Amino acid sequence: MAWDFETDAAYQELLDWADAFVRDEVEPLDLVLGDPYDKSDPRFAALVRPLQEEVRKRGLWACHLGPDLGGQGYGQVKLALLNEILGRSRYAPSVFGCQAPDSGNAEILAHFGSAGQKERYLAPLLDGAISSSYSMTEPHAGADPTLFTTRAVRDGDGWVINGEKWFSSNARHAAFLIVMAVTNPDVSAYQGMSMFIVPAGAPGLEIVRNVGVGGEREGSHGYLRYTDVRVPAENLLGEEGGAFAIAQTRLGGGRIHHAMRTIAQVRKAFDMMCERAVSRETRRGPLARLQLTQEKIADSWIEIEQFRLLVLRTAWLIDKHRDYKRVRKDIAAVKAAMPKVMHDVVQRAMHLHGALGVSNEMPFAAMLMGAQALAIADGPTEVHKITVARQLLRDREPVPGLWPSGHLPTRREAARARYAEALERAVGDQ
Ligand SMILES: Cc1cc2nc3c(=O)[nH]c(=O)nc-3n(C[C@H](O)[C@H](O)[C@H](O)COP(=O)(O)OP(=O)(O)OC[C@H]3O[C@@H](n4cnc5c(N)ncnc54)[C@H](O)[C@@H]3O)c2cc1C
């Protein structure tokens, strides 16, 4: 019977190494360096590249990818166990070669890219030499991609793209963007949209502005305008009309990877909450002695553990089925649970820190905004809950009669009828 919560000893050793490495070598970088996607920053080469080399030597570079793509083929469960360490730090995913959105973009290039696209875009992306962006959401529509209007029209040996995209993360540092556009407006959006690779700096591609989240001083989410942007025919990614299938592959992986890193963020908040509880003194002793503080700690731990188990089980299902479609409900459930657990735990940790908690001297305000962003990026919570509910209800049949199948008098009557003879015999024997 295979039902096991243990991590194998050899991998646990690697995780222990990663845990110490991230704490001692990587987390401090978050406090001194700028955007991890800015590969042109000379400080990146000086401080990050040597750490990436260390990770490569340990065999943990892009470890979820197969050996053909430069990884170990460890799969999603092992990636989850690693990501719940890496998620503590802004820089760690880049140091370990599994940062979003590059990891998702790499995944679709590996799945759907031509040999030429793999050589030109995937290889340097996997090597960590360049950054990429995913350009799908539009200013007037996000959760419902069937409303997108950015258009790509075939023109001679190429395609010409026109339209606007919104919140294309890291567009300003990207060497290329993967763009979703309508190629056939006469059929359903599910068959009429395609994906294109647009190199950065293509004539007609303009960053209108870089939008920030919350109080960010510098934004990293591109508001982009495509005006007669011409790409050669070979920049079509996958089949013409195949954008939805590609997007599902990309977002399936992206959502679970965010969830793995969220475990790390939530644990970080939880650790700060526990530290505060045992450190802050009141007249009656430390906060930890107050029952309402204890409730916050107990609730937080229970919610984190529940979420972690859901994430790990979903990762295990992905490894088992190797088909995101079969795990759609589970990924949607993880996606819907993620912002809530993050919000609730961070809010409690913030609250226990009093004024310091809401100040700009602690990370909680940014974490709380992060939770809100998690509820929207890759689709709002409502949409994912709808997916979960629809799938759960798909095979349910209506009850044939008036009463529900759990109606006690009906069930009792049926049980009595079934055992009538035996019951009568038992009474008669007394
Ligand atoms: C931090 C961050 C990073 C992002 N990065 C990228 C990126 O790299 N590339 C990219 O293309 N996009 C990116 N996005 C955009 C993201 O995918 C969209 O914001 C998301 O799909 C929601 O679209 P929207 O913002 O247009 O909201 P809308 O679609 O307008 O939805 C707004 C609200 O309406 C409600 N709603 C919408 N539809 C439904 C429904 N069917 N049922 C019930 N309620 C509904 C929900 O409350 C929802 O929050 C990013 C977003 C964030 C916050």
PDBQT file of the ligand as one rigid body, heavy atoms in Angstrom, charges set to zero:
ROOT
HETATM    1  C1  LIG A 501       0.362  40.443  -9.860  1.00  0.00    +0.000 C 
HETATM    2  C2  LIG A 501      -0.284  40.117 -11.165  1.00  0.00    +0.000 A 
HETATM    3  C3  LIG A 501       0.477  39.605 -12.200  1.00  0.00    +0.000 A 
HETATM    4  C4  LIG A 501      -0.103  39.331 -13.434  1.00  0.00    +0.000 A 
HETATM    5  N1  LIG A 501       0.683  38.876 -14.457  1.00  0.00    +0.000 NA
HETATM    6  C5  LIG A 501       0.144  38.687 -15.679  1.00  0.00    +0.000 A 
HETATM    7  C6  LIG A 501       0.972  38.304 -16.776  1.00  0.00    +0.000 A 
HETATM    8  O1  LIG A 501       2.181  38.128 -16.639  1.00  0.00    +0.000 OA
HETATM    9  N2  LIG A 501       0.396  38.177 -18.002  1.00  0.00    +0.000 N 
HETATM   10  C7  LIG A 501      -0.938  38.357 -18.195  1.00  0.00    +0.000 A 
HETATM   11  O2  LIG A 501      -1.380  38.199 -19.314  1.00  0.00    +0.000 OA
HETATM   12  N3  LIG A 501      -1.753  38.715 -17.170  1.00  0.00    +0.000 NA
HETATM   13  C8  LIG A 501      -1.239  38.896 -15.916  1.00  0.00    +0.000 A 
HETATM   14  N4  LIG A 501      -2.040  39.299 -14.877  1.00  0.00    +0.000 N 
HETATM   15  C9  LIG A 501      -3.444  39.578 -15.135  1.00  0.00    +0.000 C 
HETATM   16  C10 LIG A 501      -4.391  38.552 -14.547  1.00  0.00    +0.000 C 
HETATM   17  O3  LIG A 501      -4.302  37.318 -15.198  1.00  0.00    +0.000 OA
HETATM   18  C11 LIG A 501      -5.807  39.167 -14.644  1.00  0.00    +0.000 C 
HETATM   19  O4  LIG A 501      -5.810  40.303 -13.794  1.00  0.00    +0.000 OA
HETATM   20  C12 LIG A 501      -6.894  38.195 -14.240  1.00  0.00    +0.000 C 
HETATM   21  O5  LIG A 501      -7.111  37.214 -15.223  1.00  0.00    +0.000 OA
HETATM   22  C13 LIG A 501      -8.225  38.936 -13.975  1.00  0.00    +0.000 C 
HETATM   23  O6  LIG A 501      -8.539  39.752 -15.057  1.00  0.00    +0.000 OA
HETATM   24  P1  LIG A 501      -8.957  41.291 -14.817  1.00  0.00    +0.000 P 
HETATM   25  O7  LIG A 501      -7.919  41.945 -14.005  1.00  0.00    +0.000 OA
HETATM   26  O8  LIG A 501      -9.292  41.867 -16.132  1.00  0.00    +0.000 OA
HETATM   27  O9  LIG A 501     -10.251  41.232 -13.914  1.00  0.00    +0.000 OA
HETATM   28  P2  LIG A 501     -11.743  41.019 -14.427  1.00  0.00    +0.000 P 
HETATM   29  O10 LIG A 501     -11.802  39.933 -15.427  1.00  0.00    +0.000 OA
HETATM   30  O11 LIG A 501     -12.318  42.333 -14.781  1.00  0.00    +0.000 OA
HETATM   31  O12 LIG A 501     -12.408  40.520 -13.094  1.00  0.00    +0.000 OA
HETATM   32  C14 LIG A 501     -12.585  41.446 -11.993  1.00  0.00    +0.000 C 
HETATM   33  C15 LIG A 501     -13.399  40.787 -10.919  1.00  0.00    +0.000 C 
HETATM   34  O13 LIG A 501     -14.684  40.456 -11.440  1.00  0.00    +0.000 OA
HETATM   35  C16 LIG A 501     -15.149  39.259 -10.857  1.00  0.00    +0.000 C 
HETATM   36  N5  LIG A 501     -15.370  38.253 -11.911  1.00  0.00    +0.000 N 
HETATM   37  C17 LIG A 501     -14.828  38.210 -13.149  1.00  0.00    +0.000 A 
HETATM   38  N6  LIG A 501     -15.252  37.130 -13.823  1.00  0.00    +0.000 NA
HETATM   39  C18 LIG A 501     -16.068  36.461 -12.996  1.00  0.00    +0.000 A 
HETATM   40  C19 LIG A 501     -16.827  35.254 -13.105  1.00  0.00    +0.000 A 
HETATM   41  N7  LIG A 501     -16.830  34.496 -14.215  1.00  0.00    +0.000 N 
HETATM   42  N8  LIG A 501     -17.576  34.874 -12.042  1.00  0.00    +0.000 NA
HETATM   43  C20 LIG A 501     -17.589  35.602 -10.904  1.00  0.00    +0.000 A 
HETATM   44  N9  LIG A 501     -16.905  36.746 -10.740  1.00  0.00    +0.000 NA
HETATM   45  C21 LIG A 501     -16.153  37.162 -11.766  1.00  0.00    +0.000 A 
HETATM   46  C22 LIG A 501     -14.090  38.817  -9.878  1.00  0.00    +0.000 C 
HETATM   47  O14 LIG A 501     -14.400  39.333  -8.601  1.00  0.00    +0.000 OA
HETATM   48  C23 LIG A 501     -12.843  39.476 -10.418  1.00  0.00    +0.000 C 
HETATM   49  O15 LIG A 501     -11.833  39.661  -9.435  1.00  0.00    +0.000 OA
HETATM   50  C24 LIG A 501      -1.488  39.551 -13.629  1.00  0.00    +0.000 A 
HETATM   51  C25 LIG A 501      -2.267  40.040 -12.562  1.00  0.00    +0.000 A 
HETATM   52  C26 LIG A 501      -1.681  40.332 -11.354  1.00  0.00    +0.000 A 
HETATM   53  C27 LIG A 501      -2.528  40.877 -10.236  1.00  0.00    +0.000 C 
ENDROOT
TORSDOF 0
